[in-house]
């Protein structure tokens, strides 16, 4: 390791990261220094969701940036750069790309801010943040590009298989129940019952930045697809990490529907909104289990029970999912709780 890389490692350690700094992270630090033409940077590791990417806040003492280490064998980094430029051209605040080394999966990005929507909600700034997010979501849905492929029914089915495989089969060790028969088909049908628009796919409190100017910074958009218009608003209002009361959900769902100019009835949209939320949450708890079992990351284990509880309560309202919702409450939740106690 050269002197510059060694110093970058020491900087990371000084910032309190107790994990062993890998060669690729040290090389990222050295690349950032060369790019910014300074040897006075500090790097602080940022939290990530279910991703192979790593993020670091870069400080030069005068400015901050975000450095992204994104393995080119698993991530389409040129598409990420194209999408951020595309969304910015449509009036959305995605991070400007300052520099790239696509061969090594290194990108230097604009720092959109440190305060995400989860922090804003905790501070009581819920409706102001939701209002801004809803208006930006309407803009996002109008984006069209060959870089945004269709969200196919096959892909929805594959996502539901993450739930049955990783949460039921591997994490809990139970077979798919008879109560699940027909549920997958009903959830996928709901995604096709509303107009299709561009969707972010992870439009939730940890991927939305509440900026000091009361505008929204949007991150983690690299998996955008052309899919159901209800998907992102369901992600926002039926968040896996925050639970809103039903009256607030209804208010902002109605506000979005009024702004989005969709060619469907509001009742059709509302049904699709709920069933799509269930589909998304089932996928999410499967991913949370997979993160733990395949990568040893326990960061999301505490979210599994609350999300399953919401799935059960919401599923009781629809005949297609009511029996399954009861099974989740009576059979699955206790088993998951027992497994979590073991770990």
C-alpha positions as CSV (number, residue, x, y, z in Angstrom):
1,X,0.0,0.0,0.0
2,X,1.5,3.4,-1.0
3,X,1.9,6.3,1.4
4,X,-1.2,8.1,0.2
5,X,-3.3,5.0,0.7
6,X,-1.9,4.3,4.1
7,X,-2.7,7.9,5.2
8,X,-6.3,7.5,3.9
9,X,-6.6,4.3,6.0
10,X,-5.5,6.2,9.1
11,X,-8.0,9.0,8.4
12,X,-10.8,6.5,8.3
13,X,-9.7,5.0,11.6
14,X,-9.5,8.4,13.2
15,X,-13.1,9.0,12.3
16,X,-14.0,6.0,14.5
17,X,-14.6,3.3,11.9
18,X,-13.4,0.2,13.8
19,X,-13.8,-2.2,10.8
20,X,-10.7,-3.2,8.9
21,X,-10.3,-0.8,6.0
22,X,-10.1,-2.7,2.7
23,X,-7.7,-2.0,-0.1
24,X,-10.5,-0.8,-2.3
25,X,-11.7,1.8,0.3
26,X,-8.1,3.0,0.7
27,X,-7.8,3.3,-3.1
28,X,-11.1,5.2,-3.1
29,X,-9.7,7.7,-0.6
30,X,-6.6,8.2,-2.6
31,X,-8.6,8.7,-5.8
32,X,-10.8,11.3,-4.1
33,X,-7.7,13.2,-3.0
34,X,-6.3,13.2,-6.5
35,X,-9.6,14.3,-7.9
36,X,-10.0,17.1,-5.5
37,X,-6.3,18.0,-5.7
38,X,-5.9,18.0,-1.9
39,X,-4.4,15.8,0.7
40,X,-6.5,17.1,3.6
41,X,-9.7,15.1,3.2
42,X,-11.6,13.2,5.9
43,X,-13.9,10.3,5.2
44,X,-16.8,9.2,7.3
45,X,-18.6,6.0,6.4
46,X,-22.4,6.4,5.8
47,X,-25.1,3.8,6.4
48,X,-26.4,1.8,3.5
49,X,-29.6,-0.1,2.8
50,X,-29.7,-3.5,1.0
51,X,-26.8,-2.7,-1.4
52,X,-23.3,-3.9,-2.3
53,X,-22.3,-0.2,-2.6
54,X,-20.5,1.8,0.1
55,X,-20.8,5.5,0.8
56,X,-18.5,8.0,2.5
57,X,-19.0,11.6,3.4
58,X,-15.9,13.5,2.2
59,X,-14.8,16.7,4.0
60,X,-12.1,19.0,2.8
61,X,-12.6,21.5,5.6
62,X,-14.4,23.9,3.2
63,X,-16.7,21.6,1.3
64,X,-18.3,18.2,1.5
65,X,-19.0,15.5,-1.1
66,X,-20.1,11.9,-1.1
67,X,-17.8,9.2,-2.4
68,X,-19.4,6.1,-3.7
69,X,-17.7,2.7,-4.0
70,X,-19.9,0.7,-6.3
71,X,-18.6,-2.7,-7.6
72,X,-18.8,-2.6,-11.4
73,X,-19.5,-6.3,-11.5
74,X,-22.8,-5.9,-9.6
75,X,-23.8,-2.3,-10.3
76,X,-24.5,-0.4,-13.5
77,X,-22.6,2.7,-12.6
78,X,-22.8,4.4,-16.1
79,X,-26.6,4.0,-15.9
80,X,-26.6,5.6,-12.4
81,X,-24.8,8.6,-13.8
82,X,-27.2,8.9,-16.7
83,X,-30.2,8.6,-14.5
84,X,-29.1,11.3,-12.0
85,X,-28.6,13.7,-15.0
86,X,-32.0,12.7,-16.4
87,X,-33.8,13.3,-13.2
88,X,-32.0,16.6,-12.6
89,X,-33.2,17.8,-16.0
90,X,-36.8,17.1,-14.9
91,X,-36.4,19.4,-11.8
92,X,-35.5,16.6,-9.3
93,X,-32.7,17.0,-6.8
94,X,-30.6,14.0,-7.4
95,X,-26.8,14.3,-6.7
96,X,-24.7,15.9,-9.3
97,X,-21.8,13.6,-10.5
98,X,-18.5,15.4,-10.1
99,X,-16.1,12.7,-11.2
100,X,-16.2,9.0,-12.1
101,X,-13.9,6.0,-12.5
102,X,-16.3,3.4,-13.8
103,X,-13.7,0.7,-14.3
104,X,-13.0,0.7,-10.5
105,X,-16.6,1.6,-9.5
106,X,-15.7,5.0,-8.0
107,X,-17.9,8.1,-8.1
108,X,-17.7,11.4,-6.4
109,X,-21.1,13.0,-5.9
110,X,-22.7,16.1,-4.6
111,X,-23.6,15.9,-0.9
112,X,-27.3,16.5,-0.7
113,X,-27.3,16.8,3.1
114,X,-27.3,14.7,6.3
115,X,-30.9,14.9,7.4
116,X,-33.1,12.3,5.9
117,X,-36.9,12.1,6.1
118,X,-36.7,9.8,9.1
119,X,-35.0,12.6,11.1
120,X,-37.5,15.1,9.8
121,X,-40.4,12.9,10.9
122,X,-38.9,12.5,14.3
123,X,-38.7,16.3,14.6
124,X,-42.4,16.7,13.8
125,X,-41.9,18.0,10.3
126,X,-44.0,15.3,8.7
127,X,-46.6,17.0,6.5
128,X,-44.2,19.6,5.1
129,X,-41.8,16.8,4.1
130,X,-44.6,14.6,2.7
131,X,-46.0,17.6,0.7
132,X,-42.6,18.2,-1.0
133,X,-42.1,14.4,-1.6
134,X,-45.6,14.1,-3.2
135,X,-44.9,17.0,-5.6
136,X,-41.5,15.6,-6.6
137,X,-43.0,12.2,-7.1
138,X,-45.5,13.6,-9.6
139,X,-42.5,15.1,-11.5
140,X,-40.6,11.8,-11.3
141,X,-43.5,9.8,-12.8
142,X,-43.4,12.0,-15.9
143,X,-39.8,11.0,-16.7
144,X,-39.4,8.8,-19.8
145,X,-36.2,7.1,-21.1
146,X,-34.9,4.0,-22.7
147,X,-32.8,3.7,-19.5
148,X,-36.0,3.0,-17.6
149,X,-37.2,-0.5,-18.6
150,X,-40.6,-2.0,-17.7
151,X,-41.3,-3.5,-14.3
152,X,-42.5,-6.9,-15.5
153,X,-44.9,-9.2,-13.8
154,X,-42.1,-11.8,-13.8
155,X,-40.0,-9.4,-11.7
156,X,-42.8,-8.9,-9.2
157,X,-43.1,-12.7,-8.9
158,X,-39.4,-13.0,-8.4
159,X,-39.5,-10.4,-5.6
160,X,-42.3,-12.3,-3.8
161,X,-40.1,-15.4,-4.0
162,X,-37.6,-13.6,-1.8
163,X,-40.2,-13.7,0.9
164,X,-41.1,-17.3,0.5
165,X,-37.5,-18.5,0.0
166,X,-35.5,-16.3,2.5
167,X,-38.0,-15.5,5.2
168,X,-40.2,-18.5,5.3
169,X,-37.9,-21.2,4.0
170,X,-34.4,-20.2,5.3
171,X,-35.0,-17.9,8.2
172,X,-38.0,-19.5,9.9
173,X,-38.0,-22.9,8.3
174,X,-41.6,-23.3,7.4
175,X,-43.4,-24.3,4.2
176,X,-45.4,-21.9,2.1
177,X,-48.9,-22.1,3.7
178,X,-52.1,-23.0,1.9
179,X,-53.3,-19.5,2.9
180,X,-50.8,-18.1,0.5
181,X,-52.5,-19.7,-2.5
182,X,-53.8,-17.0,-4.8
183,X,-52.2,-14.2,-2.8
184,X,-49.2,-13.8,-5.2
185,X,-51.6,-13.6,-8.2
186,X,-53.8,-11.0,-6.5
187,X,-50.9,-8.8,-5.5
188,X,-49.3,-8.9,-9.0
189,X,-52.7,-8.3,-10.6
190,X,-53.1,-5.2,-8.5
191,X,-49.8,-3.7,-9.8
192,X,-51.2,-4.0,-13.3
193,X,-54.6,-2.5,-12.5
194,X,-53.4,1.1,-12.5
195,X,-51.6,3.2,-15.1
196,X,-47.8,2.6,-15.5
197,X,-45.3,5.4,-14.8
198,X,-41.7,5.8,-13.9
199,X,-41.1,4.5,-10.4
200,X,-38.1,5.1,-8.1
201,X,-38.7,1.7,-6.3
202,X,-37.3,2.8,-2.9
203,X,-39.0,6.1,-2.3
204,X,-39.0,6.0,1.5
205,X,-37.7,7.9,4.5
206,X,-34.1,6.7,4.3
207,X,-33.6,7.6,0.6
208,X,-35.2,11.1,0.8
209,X,-33.1,14.0,2.2
210,X,-35.0,16.9,3.8
211,X,-32.8,19.9,2.8
212,X,-32.4,23.2,4.6
213,X,-34.2,24.9,1.7
214,X,-37.3,22.7,2.3
215,X,-36.6,20.8,-0.9
216,X,-36.2,17.0,-1.3
217,X,-32.9,15.3,-2.1
218,X,-33.4,11.9,-3.8
219,X,-30.9,9.1,-3.6
220,X,-30.8,5.3,-4.3
221,X,-32.7,5.7,-7.6
222,X,-30.5,3.5,-9.7
223,X,-33.1,0.7,-9.9
224,X,-35.9,2.9,-11.4
225,X,-38.4,1.1,-13.6
226,X,-41.5,1.8,-15.5
227,X,-44.2,0.3,-13.3
228,X,-47.4,0.9,-11.3
229,X,-48.2,4.5,-10.5
230,X,-49.2,3.5,-7.0
231,X,-45.8,2.0,-6.2
232,X,-43.8,4.9,-4.9
233,X,-46.6,6.6,-3.0
234,X,-47.2,3.2,-1.3
235,X,-43.5,3.1,-0.5
236,X,-43.6,6.6,1.0
237,X,-46.8,6.3,3.0
238,X,-46.6,2.6,4.0
239,X,-42.9,2.9,4.8
240,X,-41.1,-0.1,6.2
241,X,-39.4,2.0,8.8
242,X,-42.1,4.5,9.8
243,X,-45.8,3.9,10.5
244,X,-48.3,6.8,9.9
245,X,-51.8,6.8,11.1
246,X,-54.5,5.9,8.5
247,X,-55.9,9.3,8.4
248,X,-52.6,10.8,7.4
249,X,-52.1,8.1,4.8
250,X,-55.5,8.7,3.3
251,X,-54.9,12.5,3.2
252,X,-51.6,12.2,1.3
253,X,-52.7,9.3,-0.9
254,X,-55.7,11.4,-2.0
255,X,-53.4,14.5,-2.5
256,X,-51.1,12.4,-4.8
257,X,-54.0,11.0,-6.8
258,X,-55.4,14.4,-7.3
259,X,-52.1,15.7,-8.7
260,X,-51.0,12.7,-10.7
261,X,-53.8,12.8,-13.4
262,X,-54.2,9.1,-13.6
263,X,-56.6,7.3,-15.9
264,X,-58.3,5.1,-13.3
265,X,-60.9,5.5,-10.6
266,X,-59.7,6.5,-7.1
267,X,-61.2,3.3,-5.6
268,X,-59.2,1.2,-8.1
269,X,-56.1,3.2,-7.2
270,X,-56.6,2.9,-3.5
271,X,-57.0,-0.9,-3.7
272,X,-53.9,-1.2,-5.8
273,X,-52.1,1.1,-3.4
274,X,-52.7,-1.2,-0.4
275,X,-52.0,-4.5,-2.2
276,X,-48.9,-3.1,-3.8
277,X,-47.8,-2.0,-0.4
278,X,-48.2,-5.6,0.8
279,X,-46.2,-6.9,-2.1
280,X,-43.4,-4.5,-1.4
281,X,-43.4,-5.2,2.3
282,X,-43.3,-9.0,1.7
283,X,-40.3,-8.5,-0.5
284,X,-38.7,-6.2,2.1
285,X,-38.9,-8.7,5.0
286,X,-37.4,-11.3,2.7
287,X,-34.5,-9.0,1.9
288,X,-34.0,-8.2,5.6
289,X,-33.7,-12.0,6.3
290,X,-31.4,-12.4,3.3
291,X,-29.1,-9.6,4.4
292,X,-28.6,-11.4,7.7
293,X,-28.3,-14.9,6.3
294,X,-26.1,-14.2,3.3
295,X,-24.1,-11.2,4.4
296,X,-24.2,-11.4,8.2
297,X,-25.9,-8.0,8.5
298,X,-28.3,-7.8,11.4
299,X,-29.2,-4.1,10.8
300,X,-32.7,-4.9,9.6
301,X,-33.7,-7.8,11.8
302,X,-35.6,-5.5,14.1
303,X,-37.8,-4.3,11.3
304,X,-39.1,-7.7,10.4
305,X,-41.8,-8.1,13.1
306,X,-43.2,-4.5,12.8
307,X,-43.5,-4.9,9.0
308,X,-45.1,-8.3,9.3
309,X,-47.6,-6.9,11.8
310,X,-48.5,-4.1,9.3
311,X,-48.9,-6.7,6.5
312,X,-51.3,-8.7,8.7
313,X,-53.4,-5.7,9.7
314,X,-53.6,-4.3,6.2
315,X,-54.2,-7.7,4.6
316,X,-57.3,-8.3,6.7
317,X,-59.2,-5.6,4.7
318,X,-59.1,-7.5,1.4
319,X,-60.7,-10.9,0.7
320,X,-57.7,-12.0,-1.5
321,X,-55.3,-11.6,1.4
322,X,-57.5,-12.0,4.6
323,X,-56.7,-15.7,5.2
324,X,-53.0,-15.2,4.7
325,X,-53.1,-12.1,6.9
326,X,-54.5,-14.3,9.7
327,X,-51.8,-16.9,9.2
328,X,-49.1,-14.2,9.4
329,X,-50.6,-13.0,12.7
330,X,-51.2,-16.4,14.3
331,X,-48.5,-18.6,12.9
332,X,-45.7,-16.6,11.3
333,X,-45.2,-13.7,13.7
334,X,-44.6,-16.0,16.8
335,X,-42.1,-18.1,14.8
336,X,-40.2,-15.1,13.7
337,X,-40.1,-13.7,17.2
338,X,-38.8,-17.0,18.5
339,X,-36.1,-17.1,15.8
340,X,-35.0,-13.5,16.7
341,X,-34.7,-14.4,20.3
342,X,-32.3,-17.3,19.3
343,X,-30.1,-14.8,17.5
